[in-house]
Amino acid sequence: MATPNYGYEKRQRELAKKQKKEEKLRAKAERKIPPSSPGLAPGDPETDVASLEHDAPTVPETPTKDG
């Protein structure tokens, strides 16, 4: 008679627990994201956070007293 493979069973339980945790985190993240405005696309530079982080800020040049 074959002996039970407890290591395999434990690994399967760990994988199931990890998958359930990831699904909960994904669902939580989806709830946090506010619904986007109908006129703005996800890749729009005005709304895309990634593009805002990489673009240099636009600051108007202030005249100095030297010139």
Predicted model as a PDB file, atoms N, CA, C, CB and O in Angstrom, pLDDT in the B-factor column:
MODEL        1                                                                  
ATOM      1  N   MET A   1       0.840  -1.177   0.000  1.00 83.00           N  
ATOM      2  CA  MET A   1       0.000   0.000   0.000  1.00 83.00           C  
ATOM      3  C   MET A   1       0.892   1.250   0.000  1.00 83.00           C  
ATOM      4  CB  MET A   1      -0.959  -0.007   1.223  1.00 83.00           C  
ATOM      5  O   MET A   1       1.919   1.286   0.677  1.00 83.00           O  
ATOM      6  N   ALA A   2       0.491   2.266  -0.761  1.00 88.00           N  
ATOM      7  CA  ALA A   2       1.281   3.494  -0.886  1.00 88.00           C  
ATOM      8  C   ALA A   2       1.066   4.395   0.332  1.00 88.00           C  
ATOM      9  CB  ALA A   2       0.909   4.249  -2.183  1.00 88.00           C  
ATOM     10  O   ALA A   2      -0.012   4.442   0.924  1.00 88.00           O  
ATOM     11  N   THR A   3       2.138   5.104   0.675  1.00 92.00           N  
ATOM     12  CA  THR A   3       2.026   6.037   1.808  1.00 92.00           C  
ATOM     13  C   THR A   3       1.596   7.410   1.299  1.00 92.00           C  
ATOM     14  CB  THR A   3       3.378   6.142   2.584  1.00 92.00           C  
ATOM     15  O   THR A   3       1.922   7.780   0.171  1.00 92.00           O  
ATOM     16  N   PRO A   4       0.878   8.156   2.106  1.00 92.00           N  
ATOM     17  CA  PRO A   4       0.430   9.490   1.672  1.00 92.00           C  
ATOM     18  C   PRO A   4       1.620  10.445   1.541  1.00 92.00           C  
ATOM     19  CB  PRO A   4      -0.609  10.066   2.671  1.00 92.00           C  
ATOM     20  O   PRO A   4       2.571  10.398   2.321  1.00 92.00           O  
ATOM     21  N   ASN A   5       1.536  11.289   0.554  1.00 94.00           N  
ATOM     22  CA  ASN A   5       2.577  12.284   0.311  1.00 94.00           C  
ATOM     23  C   ASN A   5       2.131  13.596   0.960  1.00 94.00           C  
ATOM     24  CB  ASN A   5       2.850  12.470  -1.233  1.00 94.00           C  
ATOM     25  O   ASN A   5       1.469  14.420   0.329  1.00 94.00           O  
ATOM     26  N   TYR A   6       2.501  13.772   2.218  1.00 96.00           N  
ATOM     27  CA  TYR A   6       2.055  14.943   2.970  1.00 96.00           C  
ATOM     28  C   TYR A   6       2.669  16.235   2.429  1.00 96.00           C  
ATOM     29  CB  TYR A   6       2.405  14.780   4.445  1.00 96.00           C  
ATOM     30  O   TYR A   6       2.039  17.291   2.496  1.00 96.00           O  
ATOM     31  N   GLY A   7       3.866  16.163   1.904  1.00 97.00           N  
ATOM     32  CA  GLY A   7       4.500  17.356   1.342  1.00 97.00           C  
ATOM     33  C   GLY A   7       3.722  17.894   0.157  1.00 97.00           C  
ATOM     34  O   GLY A   7       3.551  19.106   0.019  1.00 97.00           O  
ATOM     35  N   TYR A   8       3.249  16.997  -0.701  1.00 97.00           N  
ATOM     36  CA  TYR A   8       2.462  17.404  -1.870  1.00 97.00           C  
ATOM     37  C   TYR A   8       1.158  18.054  -1.428  1.00 97.00           C  
ATOM     38  CB  TYR A   8       2.173  16.191  -2.784  1.00 97.00           C  
ATOM     39  O   TYR A   8       0.764  19.097  -1.950  1.00 97.00           O  
ATOM     40  N   GLU A   9       0.489  17.427  -0.457  1.00 97.00           N  
ATOM     41  CA  GLU A   9      -0.774  17.967   0.034  1.00 97.00           C  
ATOM     42  C   GLU A   9      -0.571  19.353   0.649  1.00 97.00           C  
ATOM     43  CB  GLU A   9      -1.398  17.013   1.065  1.00 97.00           C  
ATOM     44  O   GLU A   9      -1.375  20.260   0.430  1.00 97.00           O  
ATOM     45  N   LYS A  10       0.497  19.509   1.413  1.00 97.00           N  
ATOM     46  CA  LYS A  10       0.769  20.802   2.031  1.00 97.00           C  
ATOM     47  C   LYS A  10       1.026  21.856   0.964  1.00 97.00           C  
ATOM     48  CB  LYS A  10       1.968  20.704   2.985  1.00 97.00           C  
ATOM     49  O   LYS A  10       0.526  22.976   1.069  1.00 97.00           O  
ATOM     50  N   ARG A  11       1.797  21.513  -0.058  1.00 98.00           N  
ATOM     51  CA  ARG A  11       2.103  22.467  -1.135  1.00 98.00           C  
ATOM     52  C   ARG A  11       0.833  22.886  -1.866  1.00 98.00           C  
ATOM     53  CB  ARG A  11       3.108  21.854  -2.133  1.00 98.00           C  
ATOM     54  O   ARG A  11       0.682  24.052  -2.229  1.00 98.00           O  
ATOM     55  N   GLN A  12      -0.075  21.948  -2.082  1.00 98.00           N  
ATOM     56  CA  GLN A  12      -1.333  22.275  -2.753  1.00 98.00           C  
ATOM     57  C   GLN A  12      -2.158  23.235  -1.901  1.00 98.00           C  
ATOM     58  CB  GLN A  12      -2.138  20.995  -3.050  1.00 98.00           C  
ATOM     59  O   GLN A  12      -2.778  24.156  -2.433  1.00 98.00           O  
ATOM     60  N   ARG A  13      -2.173  23.028  -0.575  1.00 98.00           N  
ATOM     61  CA  ARG A  13      -2.898  23.940   0.316  1.00 98.00           C  
ATOM     62  C   ARG A  13      -2.266  25.331   0.282  1.00 98.00           C  
ATOM     63  CB  ARG A  13      -2.911  23.393   1.763  1.00 98.00           C  
ATOM     64  O   ARG A  13      -2.975  26.337   0.253  1.00 98.00           O  
ATOM     65  N   GLU A  14      -0.930  25.387   0.285  1.00 98.00           N  
ATOM     66  CA  GLU A  14      -0.239  26.684   0.235  1.00 98.00           C  
ATOM     67  C   GLU A  14      -0.534  27.423  -1.060  1.00 98.00           C  
ATOM     68  CB  GLU A  14       1.270  26.490   0.387  1.00 98.00           C  
ATOM     69  O   GLU A  14      -0.765  28.632  -1.050  1.00 98.00           O  
ATOM     70  N   LEU A  15      -0.526  26.699  -2.179  1.00 98.00           N  
ATOM     71  CA  LEU A  15      -0.820  27.317  -3.468  1.00 98.00           C  
ATOM     72  C   LEU A  15      -2.255  27.843  -3.515  1.00 98.00           C  
ATOM     73  CB  LEU A  15      -0.590  26.313  -4.601  1.00 98.00           C  
ATOM     74  O   LEU A  15      -2.502  28.929  -4.039  1.00 98.00           O  
ATOM     75  N   ALA A  16      -3.182  27.089  -2.976  1.00 98.00           N  
ATOM     76  CA  ALA A  16      -4.575  27.526  -2.951  1.00 98.00           C  
ATOM     77  C   ALA A  16      -4.724  28.774  -2.084  1.00 98.00           C  
ATOM     78  CB  ALA A  16      -5.489  26.396  -2.430  1.00 98.00           C  
ATOM     79  O   ALA A  16      -5.451  29.700  -2.446  1.00 98.00           O  
ATOM     80  N   LYS A  17      -4.044  28.801  -0.953  1.00 98.00           N  
ATOM     81  CA  LYS A  17      -4.113  29.962  -0.061  1.00 98.00           C  
ATOM     82  C   LYS A  17      -3.517  31.187  -0.739  1.00 98.00           C  
ATOM     83  CB  LYS A  17      -3.380  29.677   1.264  1.00 98.00           C  
ATOM     84  O   LYS A  17      -4.069  32.283  -0.638  1.00 98.00           O  
ATOM     85  N   LYS A  18      -2.387  31.009  -1.434  1.00 98.00           N  
ATOM     86  CA  LYS A  18      -1.732  32.122  -2.132  1.00 98.00           C  
ATOM     87  C   LYS A  18      -2.638  32.666  -3.244  1.00 98.00           C  
ATOM     88  CB  LYS A  18      -0.370  31.666  -2.723  1.00 98.00           C  
ATOM     89  O   LYS A  18      -2.765  33.879  -3.407  1.00 98.00           O  
ATOM     90  N   GLN A  19      -3.260  31.770  -3.999  1.00 98.00           N  
ATOM     91  CA  GLN A  19      -4.135  32.187  -5.090  1.00 98.00           C  
ATOM     92  C   GLN A  19      -5.349  32.952  -4.543  1.00 98.00           C  
ATOM     93  CB  GLN A  19      -4.594  30.961  -5.910  1.00 98.00           C  
ATOM     94  O   GLN A  19      -5.766  33.951  -5.128  1.00 98.00           O  
ATOM     95  N   LYS A  20      -5.904  32.492  -3.442  1.00 98.00           N  
ATOM     96  CA  LYS A  20      -7.057  33.167  -2.842  1.00 98.00           C  
ATOM     97  C   LYS A  20      -6.665  34.561  -2.361  1.00 98.00           C  
ATOM     98  CB  LYS A  20      -7.625  32.336  -1.670  1.00 98.00           C  
ATOM     99  O   LYS A  20      -7.424  35.515  -2.529  1.00 98.00           O  
ATOM    100  N   LYS A  21      -5.476  34.678  -1.762  1.00 98.00           N  
ATOM    101  CA  LYS A  21      -5.004  35.969  -1.276  1.00 98.00           C  
ATOM    102  C   LYS A  21      -4.811  36.948  -2.429  1.00 98.00           C  
ATOM    103  CB  LYS A  21      -3.695  35.802  -0.500  1.00 98.00           C  
ATOM    104  O   LYS A  21      -5.190  38.114  -2.325  1.00 98.00           O  
ATOM    105  N   GLU A  22      -4.215  36.472  -3.541  1.00 98.00           N  
ATOM    106  CA  GLU A  22      -4.010  37.322  -4.717  1.00 98.00           C  
ATOM    107  C   GLU A  22      -5.340  37.787  -5.296  1.00 98.00           C  
ATOM    108  CB  GLU A  22      -3.207  36.572  -5.785  1.00 98.00           C  
ATOM    109  O   GLU A  22      -5.465  38.942  -5.705  1.00 98.00           O  
ATOM    110  N   GLU A  23      -6.336  36.902  -5.336  1.00 97.00           N  
ATOM    111  CA  GLU A  23      -7.649  37.271  -5.846  1.00 97.00           C  
ATOM    112  C   GLU A  23      -8.289  38.340  -4.967  1.00 97.00           C  
ATOM    113  CB  GLU A  23      -8.556  36.039  -5.931  1.00 97.00           C  
ATOM    114  O   GLU A  23      -8.922  39.264  -5.478  1.00 97.00           O  
ATOM    115  N   LYS A  24      -8.130  38.221  -3.651  1.00 97.00           N  
ATOM    116  CA  LYS A  24      -8.693  39.221  -2.739  1.00 97.00           C  
ATOM    117  C   LYS A  24      -8.013  40.573  -2.934  1.00 97.00           C  
ATOM    118  CB  LYS A  24      -8.549  38.761  -1.276  1.00 97.00           C  
ATOM    119  O   LYS A  24      -8.678  41.609  -2.936  1.00 97.00           O  
ATOM    120  N   LEU A  25      -6.681  40.566  -3.098  1.00 96.00           N  
ATOM    121  CA  LEU A  25      -5.958  41.818  -3.313  1.00 96.00           C  
ATOM    122  C   LEU A  25      -6.360  42.463  -4.630  1.00 96.00           C  
ATOM    123  CB  LEU A  25      -4.451  41.575  -3.288  1.00 96.00           C  
ATOM    124  O   LEU A  25      -6.510  43.682  -4.708  1.00 96.00           O  
ATOM    125  N   ARG A  26      -6.535  41.646  -5.669  1.00 96.00           N  
ATOM    126  CA  ARG A  26      -6.939  42.160  -6.976  1.00 96.00           C  
ATOM    127  C   ARG A  26      -8.332  42.782  -6.893  1.00 96.00           C  
ATOM    128  CB  ARG A  26      -6.913  41.035  -8.035  1.00 96.00           C  
ATOM    129  O   ARG A  26      -8.571  43.854  -7.449  1.00 96.00           O  
ATOM    130  N   ALA A  27      -9.246  42.113  -6.202  1.00 95.00           N  
ATOM    131  CA  ALA A  27     -10.608  42.636  -6.057  1.00 95.00           C  
ATOM    132  C   ALA A  27     -10.597  43.932  -5.251  1.00 95.00           C  
ATOM    133  CB  ALA A  27     -11.525  41.591  -5.379  1.00 95.00           C  
ATOM    134  O   ALA A  27     -11.338  44.866  -5.558  1.00 95.00           O  
ATOM    135  N   LYS A  28      -9.764  43.985  -4.231  1.00 94.00           N  
ATOM    136  CA  LYS A  28      -9.666  45.193  -3.417  1.00 94.00           C  
ATOM    137  C   LYS A  28      -9.123  46.354  -4.240  1.00 94.00           C  
ATOM    138  CB  LYS A  28      -8.774  44.948  -2.192  1.00 94.00           C  
ATOM    139  O   LYS A  28      -9.602  47.481  -4.120  1.00 94.00           O  
ATOM    140  N   ALA A  29      -8.125  46.082  -5.075  1.00 93.00           N  
ATOM    141  CA  ALA A  29      -7.549  47.119  -5.927  1.00 93.00           C  
ATOM    142  C   ALA A  29      -8.575  47.619  -6.940  1.00 93.00           C  
ATOM    143  CB  ALA A  29      -6.303  46.589  -6.651  1.00 93.00           C  
ATOM    144  O   ALA A  29      -8.615  48.814  -7.233  1.00 93.00           O  
ATOM    145  N   GLU A  30      -9.392  46.738  -7.472  1.00 92.00           N  
ATOM    146  CA  GLU A  30     -10.417  47.136  -8.433  1.00 92.00           C  
ATOM    147  C   GLU A  30     -11.469  48.020  -7.767  1.00 92.00           C  
ATOM    148  CB  GLU A  30     -11.079  45.896  -9.056  1.00 92.00           C  
ATOM    149  O   GLU A  30     -12.006  48.925  -8.406  1.00 92.00           O  
ATOM    150  N   ARG A  31     -11.767  47.773  -6.510  1.00 91.00           N  
ATOM    151  CA  ARG A  31     -12.742  48.605  -5.799  1.00 91.00           C  
ATOM    152  C   ARG A  31     -12.181  49.998  -5.538  1.00 91.00           C  
ATOM    153  CB  ARG A  31     -13.149  47.943  -4.472  1.00 91.00           C  
ATOM    154  O   ARG A  31     -12.932  50.973  -5.510  1.00 91.00           O  
ATOM    155  N   LYS A  32     -10.862  50.100  -5.347  1.00 87.00           N  
ATOM    156  CA  LYS A  32     -10.233  51.386  -5.056  1.00 87.00           C  
ATOM    157  C   LYS A  32     -10.188  52.303  -6.262  1.00 87.00           C  
ATOM    158  CB  LYS A  32      -8.840  51.172  -4.539  1.00 87.00           C  
ATOM    159  O   LYS A  32     -10.276  53.520  -6.104  1.00 87.00           O  
ATOM    160  N   ILE A  33     -10.053  51.756  -7.468  1.00 78.00           N  
ATOM    161  CA  ILE A  33      -9.924  52.562  -8.679  1.00 78.00           C  
ATOM    162  C   ILE A  33     -11.242  53.259  -8.956  1.00 78.00           C  
ATOM    163  CB  ILE A  33      -9.500  51.692  -9.888  1.00 78.00           C  
ATOM    164  O   ILE A  33     -12.266  52.598  -9.127  1.00 78.00           O  
ATOM    165  N   PRO A  34     -11.231  54.605  -9.003  1.00 69.00           N  
ATOM    166  CA  PRO A  34     -12.478  55.315  -9.300  1.00 69.00           C  
ATOM    167  C   PRO A  34     -12.850  55.133 -10.768  1.00 69.00           C  
ATOM    168  CB  PRO A  34     -12.346  56.818  -8.961  1.00 69.00           C  
ATOM    169  O   PRO A  34     -11.969  54.957 -11.611  1.00 69.00           O  
ATOM    170  N   PRO A  35     -14.139  55.173 -11.082  1.00 62.00           N  
ATOM    171  CA  PRO A  35     -14.534  55.052 -12.485  1.00 62.00           C  
ATOM    172  C   PRO A  35     -14.014  56.243 -13.280  1.00 62.00           C  
ATOM    173  CB  PRO A  35     -16.070  54.947 -12.614  1.00 62.00           C  
ATOM    174  O   PRO A  35     -14.098  57.385 -12.827  1.00 62.00           O  
ATOM    175  N   SER A  36     -13.481  55.975 -14.458  1.00 62.00           N  
ATOM    176  CA  SER A  36     -12.906  57.048 -15.268  1.00 62.00           C  
ATOM    177  C   SER A  36     -14.009  57.875 -15.922  1.00 62.00           C  
ATOM    178  CB  SER A  36     -11.966  56.470 -16.341  1.00 62.00           C  
ATOM    179  O   SER A  36     -15.136  57.412 -16.099  1.00 62.00           O  
ATOM    180  N   SER A  37     -13.662  59.093 -16.272  1.00 54.00           N  
ATOM    181  CA  SER A  37     -14.602  59.970 -16.959  1.00 54.00           C  
ATOM    182  C   SER A  37     -14.845  59.433 -18.358  1.00 54.00           C  
ATOM    183  CB  SER A  37     -14.074  61.427 -17.011  1.00 54.00           C  
ATOM    184  O   SER A  37     -13.947  58.823 -18.937  1.00 54.00           O  
ATOM    185  N   PRO A  38     -16.026  59.637 -18.919  1.00 57.00           N  
ATOM    186  CA  PRO A  38     -16.321  59.057 -20.227  1.00 57.00           C  
ATOM    187  C   PRO A  38     -15.468  59.629 -21.350  1.00 57.00           C  
ATOM    188  CB  PRO A  38     -17.766  59.260 -20.552  1.00 57.00           C  
ATOM    189  O   PRO A  38     -15.236  58.930 -22.336  1.00 57.00           O  
ATOM    190  N   GLY A  39     -14.990  60.868 -21.249  1.00 57.00           N  
ATOM    191  CA  GLY A  39     -14.239  61.471 -22.339  1.00 57.00           C  
ATOM    192  C   GLY A  39     -12.746  61.210 -22.287  1.00 57.00           C  
ATOM    193  O   GLY A  39     -12.042  61.537 -23.243  1.00 57.00           O  
ATOM    194  N   LEU A  40     -12.239  60.638 -21.215  1.00 53.00           N  
ATOM    195  CA  LEU A  40     -10.808  60.450 -21.069  1.00 53.00           C  
ATOM    196  C   LEU A  40     -10.433  58.981 -21.239  1.00 53.00           C  
ATOM    197  CB  LEU A  40     -10.342  60.964 -19.710  1.00 53.00           C  
ATOM    198  O   LEU A  40     -11.074  58.092 -20.678  1.00 53.00           O  
ATOM    199  N   ALA A  41      -9.396  58.749 -22.013  1.00 57.00           N  
ATOM    200  CA  ALA A  41      -8.928  57.398 -22.257  1.00 57.00           C  
ATOM    201  C   ALA A  41      -7.846  57.045 -21.247  1.00 57.00           C  
ATOM    202  CB  ALA A  41      -8.402  57.252 -23.695  1.00 57.00           C  
ATOM    203  O   ALA A  41      -7.186  57.949 -20.735  1.00 57.00           O  
ATOM    204  N   PRO A  42      -7.632  55.746 -20.932  1.00 58.00           N  
ATOM    205  CA  PRO A  42      -6.605  55.361 -19.969  1.00 58.00           C  
ATOM    206  C   PRO A  42      -5.199  55.773 -20.387  1.00 58.00           C  
ATOM    207  CB  PRO A  42      -6.645  53.879 -19.759  1.00 58.00           C  
ATOM    208  O   PRO A  42      -4.366  56.031 -19.517  1.00 58.00           O  
ATOM    209  N   GLY A  43      -4.903  55.845 -21.668  1.00 60.00           N  
ATOM    210  CA  GLY A  43      -3.586  56.220 -22.132  1.00 60.00           C  
ATOM    211  C   GLY A  43      -3.424  57.712 -22.337  1.00 60.00           C  
ATOM    212  O   GLY A  43      -2.374  58.167 -22.791  1.00 60.00           O  
ATOM    213  N   ASP A  44      -4.453  58.481 -22.006  1.00 59.00           N  
ATOM    214  CA  ASP A  44      -4.420  59.921 -22.193  1.00 59.00           C  
ATOM    215  C   ASP A  44      -3.359  60.539 -21.280  1.00 59.00           C  
ATOM    216  CB  ASP A  44      -5.808  60.539 -21.913  1.00 59.00           C  
ATOM    217  O   ASP A  44      -3.357  60.273 -20.078  1.00 59.00           O  
ATOM    218  N   PRO A  45      -2.462  61.353 -21.825  1.00 56.00           N  
ATOM    219  CA  PRO A  45      -1.399  61.930 -21.003  1.00 56.00           C  
ATOM    220  C   PRO A  45      -1.915  62.803 -19.865  1.00 56.00           C  
ATOM    221  CB  PRO A  45      -0.479  62.738 -21.866  1.00 56.00           C  
ATOM    222  O   PRO A  45      -1.223  62.974 -18.862  1.00 56.00           O  
ATOM    223  N   GLU A  46      -3.109  63.353 -20.001  1.00 57.00           N  
ATOM    224  CA  GLU A  46      -3.656  64.191 -18.946  1.00 57.00           C  
ATOM    225  C   GLU A  46      -4.085  63.373 -17.736  1.00 57.00           C  
ATOM    226  CB  GLU A  46      -4.829  64.986 -19.470  1.00 57.00           C  
ATOM    227  O   GLU A  46      -4.078  63.877 -16.613  1.00 57.00           O  
ATOM    228  N   THR A  47      -4.458  62.113 -17.956  1.00 55.00           N  
ATOM    229  CA  THR A  47      -4.941  61.294 -16.853  1.00 55.00           C  
ATOM    230  C   THR A  47      -3.995  60.165 -16.496  1.00 55.00           C  
ATOM    231  CB  THR A  47      -6.281  60.732 -17.188  1.00 55.00           C  
ATOM    232  O   THR A  47      -4.155  59.546 -15.444  1.00 55.00           O  
ATOM    233  N   ASP A  48      -3.031  59.882 -17.328  1.00 55.00           N  
ATOM    234  CA  ASP A  48      -2.119  58.760 -17.118  1.00 55.00           C  
ATOM    235  C   ASP A  48      -1.082  59.134 -16.056  1.00 55.00           C  
ATOM    236  CB  ASP A  48      -1.421  58.358 -18.450  1.00 55.00           C  
ATOM    237  O   ASP A  48      -0.270  60.034 -16.271  1.00 55.00           O  
ATOM    238  N   VAL A  49      -1.109  58.458 -14.932  1.00 56.00           N  
ATOM    239  CA  VAL A  49      -0.199  58.772 -13.829  1.00 56.00           C  
ATOM    240  C   VAL A  49       1.239  58.489 -14.234  1.00 56.00           C  
ATOM    241  CB  VAL A  49      -0.568  57.965 -12.571  1.00 56.00           C  
ATOM    242  O   VAL A  49       2.137  59.245 -13.862  1.00 56.00           O  
ATOM    243  N   ALA A  50       1.480  57.430 -14.981  1.00 57.00           N  
ATOM    244  CA  ALA A  50       2.841  57.082 -15.378  1.00 57.00           C  
ATOM    245  C   ALA A  50       3.454  58.172 -16.236  1.00 57.00           C  
ATOM    246  CB  ALA A  50       2.856  55.756 -16.128  1.00 57.00           C  
ATOM    247  O   ALA A  50       4.640  58.472 -16.097  1.00 57.00           O  
ATOM    248  N   SER A  51       2.666  58.770 -17.121  1.00 53.00           N  
ATOM    249  CA  SER A  51       3.222  59.826 -17.964  1.00 53.00           C  
ATOM    250  C   SER A  51       3.478  61.084 -17.156  1.00 53.00           C  
ATOM    251  CB  SER A  51       2.286  60.132 -19.129  1.00 53.00           C  
ATOM    252  O   SER A  51       4.403  61.836 -17.462  1.00 53.00           O  
ATOM    253  N   LEU A  52       2.672  61.324 -16.130  1.00 50.00           N  
ATOM    254  CA  LEU A  52       2.887  62.497 -15.293  1.00 50.00           C  
ATOM    255  C   LEU A  52       4.157  62.367 -14.467  1.00 50.00           C  
ATOM    256  CB  LEU A  52       1.694  62.718 -14.380  1.00 50.00           C  
ATOM    257  O   LEU A  52       4.832  63.358 -14.191  1.00 50.00           O  
ATOM    258  N   GLU A  53       4.479  61.138 -14.074  1.00 55.00           N  
ATOM    259  CA  GLU A  53       5.673  60.927 -13.273  1.00 55.00           C  
ATOM    260  C   GLU A  53       6.941  61.131 -14.098  1.00 55.00           C  
ATOM    261  CB  GLU A  53       5.659  59.531 -12.671  1.00 55.00           C  
ATOM    262  O   GLU A  53       7.962  61.551 -13.553  1.00 55.00           O  
ATOM    263  N   HIS A  54       6.900  60.846 -15.395  1.00 56.00           N  
ATOM    264  CA  HIS A  54       8.100  60.914 -16.221  1.00 56.00           C  
ATOM    265  C   HIS A  54       8.278  62.263 -16.916  1.00 56.00           C  
ATOM    266  CB  HIS A  54       8.064  59.822 -17.251  1.00 56.00           C  
ATOM    267  O   HIS A  54       9.396  62.625 -17.283  1.00 56.00           O  
ATOM    268  N   ASP A  55       7.202  62.999 -17.098  1.00 55.00           N  
ATOM    269  CA  ASP A  55       7.309  64.296 -17.771  1.00 55.00           C  
ATOM    270  C   ASP A  55       7.853  65.346 -16.807  1.00 55.00           C  
ATOM    271  CB  ASP A  55       5.935  64.740 -18.330  1.00 55.00           C  
ATOM    272  O   ASP A  55       7.554  65.334 -15.613  1.00 55.00           O  
ATOM    273  N   ALA A  56       8.652  66.245 -17.352  1.00 56.00           N  
ATOM    274  CA  ALA A  56       9.165  67.338 -16.533  1.00 56.00           C  
ATOM    275  C   ALA A  56       8.035  68.323 -16.271  1.00 56.00           C  
ATOM    276  CB  ALA A  56      10.370  68.043 -17.222  1.00 56.00           C  
ATOM    277  O   ALA A  56       7.211  68.563 -17.153  1.00 56.00           O  
ATOM    278  N   PRO A  57       7.985  68.889 -15.090  1.00 56.00           N  
ATOM    279  CA  PRO A  57       6.920  69.856 -14.810  1.00 56.00           C  
ATOM    280  C   PRO A  57       7.131  71.126 -15.626  1.00 56.00           C  
ATOM    281  CB  PRO A  57       6.869  70.192 -13.302  1.00 56.00           C  
ATOM    282  O   PRO A  57       8.260  71.556 -15.864  1.00 56.00           O  
ATOM    283  N   THR A  58       6.022  71.709 -16.045  1.00 62.00           N  
ATOM    284  CA  THR A  58       6.106  72.931 -16.836  1.00 62.00           C  
ATOM    285  C   THR A  58       5.950  74.117 -15.894  1.00 62.00           C  
ATOM    286  CB  THR A  58       5.021  72.957 -17.963  1.00 62.00           C  
ATOM    287  O   THR A  58       4.870  74.358 -15.355  1.00 62.00           O  
ATOM    288  N   VAL A  59       7.033  74.850 -15.705  1.00 59.00           N  
ATOM    289  CA  VAL A  59       7.042  76.004 -14.826  1.00 59.00           C  
ATOM    290  C   VAL A  59       7.383  77.227 -15.672  1.00 59.00           C  
ATOM    291  CB  VAL A  59       8.057  75.819 -13.647  1.00 59.00           C  
ATOM    292  O   VAL A  59       8.399  77.222 -16.368  1.00 59.00           O  
ATOM    293  N   PRO A  60       6.566  78.263 -15.630  1.00 59.00           N  
ATOM    294  CA  PRO A  60       6.900  79.455 -16.418  1.00 59.00           C  
ATOM    295  C   PRO A  60       8.166  80.105 -15.862  1.00 59.00           C  
ATOM    296  CB  PRO A  60       5.721  80.470 -16.414  1.00 59.00           C  
ATOM    297  O   PRO A  60       8.391  80.151 -14.653  1.00 59.00           O  
ATOM    298  N   GLU A  61       8.984  80.606 -16.791  1.00 66.00           N  
ATOM    299  CA  GLU A  61      10.223  81.236 -16.379  1.00 66.00           C  
ATOM    300  C   GLU A  61       9.911  82.586 -15.750  1.00 66.00           C  
ATOM    301  CB  GLU A  61      11.187  81.393 -17.573  1.00 66.00           C  
ATOM    302  O   GLU A  61       9.151  83.379 -16.306  1.00 66.00           O  
ATOM    303  N   THR A  62      10.500  82.840 -14.595  1.00 68.00           N  
ATOM    304  CA  THR A  62      10.287  84.121 -13.932  1.00 68.00           C  
ATOM    305  C   THR A  62      11.472  85.025 -14.245  1.00 68.00           C  
ATOM    306  CB  THR A  62      10.109  83.941 -12.391  1.00 68.00           C  
ATOM    307  O   THR A  62      12.618  84.587 -14.147  1.00 68.00           O  
ATOM    308  N   PRO A  63      11.228  86.246 -14.610  1.00 66.00           N  
ATOM    309  CA  PRO A  63      12.348  87.132 -14.920  1.00 66.00           C  
ATOM    310  C   PRO A  63      13.133  87.478 -13.649  1.00 66.00           C  
ATOM    311  CB  PRO A  63      11.840  88.421 -15.604  1.00 66.00           C  
ATOM    312  O   PRO A  63      12.563  87.718 -12.585  1.00 66.00           O  
ATOM    313  N   THR A  64      14.436  87.494 -13.800  1.00 68.00           N  
ATOM    314  CA  THR A  64      15.292  87.869 -12.678  1.00 68.00           C  
ATOM    315  C   THR A  64      15.593  89.343 -12.742  1.00 68.00           C  
ATOM    316  CB  THR A  64      16.593  87.057 -12.677  1.00 68.00           C  
ATOM    317  O   THR A  64      15.367  89.975 -13.774  1.00 68.00           O  
ATOM    318  N   LYS A  65      16.089  89.896 -11.683  1.00 71.00           N  
ATOM    319  CA  LYS A  65      16.367  91.334 -11.689  1.00 71.00           C  
ATOM    320  C   LYS A  65      17.591  91.686 -12.527  1.00 71.00           C  
ATOM    321  CB  LYS A  65      16.564  91.830 -10.270  1.00 71.00           C  
ATOM    322  O   LYS A  65      17.821  92.859 -12.821  1.00 71.00           O  
ATOM    323  N   ASP A  66      18.398  90.658 -12.925  1.00 67.00           N  
ATOM    324  CA  ASP A  66      19.547  90.905 -13.791  1.00 67.00           C  
ATOM    325  C   ASP A  66      19.146  91.019 -15.258  1.00 67.00           C  
ATOM    326  CB  ASP A  66      20.571  89.799 -13.623  1.00 67.00           C  
ATOM    327  O   ASP A  66      19.868  91.625 -16.049  1.00 67.00           O  
ATOM    328  N   GLY A  67      18.061  90.473 -15.612  1.00 55.00           N  
ATOM    329  CA  GLY A  67      17.810  90.556 -17.015  1.00 55.00           C  
ATOM    330  C   GLY A  67      16.553  89.990 -17.440  1.00 55.00           C  
ATOM    331  O   GLY A  67      16.238  90.009 -18.630  1.00 55.00           O  
TER     332      GLY A  67                                                      
ENDMDL                                                                          
END                                                                             
